[in-house]
Amino acid sequence: MPLSPIDIHNKEFRRSWRGYNEDEVDDFLERIIQDYEALIRQNKQLEEEIARINDRLAHYDSLEDSLSKSILVAQETAEEVKGNARKEAQLIIREAEKNADRIVSEALNKARKMALEVEEMQKQASLFRARFRSLVQSQLEMMDSGEWEAFEKELARREASVSESGL
């Protein structure tokens, strides 16, 4: 166990006949006590400063660890965000492709329906023309044949009978 200034101060030496001068020894011991106390104070200050520095170092080490972890988390988050963005972009592209396919399919179906309707209208127009032509031809034939004259005579006879009856 190291000596303390009190130990030095309380130390008593035995006296002998041809011993050292007591005042010189006491003065020297007093100087030793003062120097020893100064060294102890200095040592205590240095230990406190070392403790403060160690605390700051621990604080900076924890900051470094926190920053390192934060950087890792930020990198992981960035990678996750990029991955999610890629997935979302792929989903948007797939959905757009599906919508485009649907729109093209609907347009093709409408075009087919319109083509069928046009074809049906053309058939009906052709049938109408053929019937109309047939009707006109039959009417012309009727006019050219004696049936028209018989029709006119019958019409005239009916008109006469109506006027005779007084209606």
Protein Blocks (a to p, Z undefined) as FASTA:
>chain_A
ZZdfklmmmpccdddfklccfklmmmmmmmmmmmmmmmmmmmmmmmmmmmmmmmmmmmmm
mmmmmmmmmmmmmmmmmmmmmmmmmmmmmmmmmmmmmmmmmmmmmmmmmmmmmmmmmmmm
mmmmmmmmmmmmmmmmmmmmmmmmmmlmmmmmmmmmmmmmmmmnoZZ
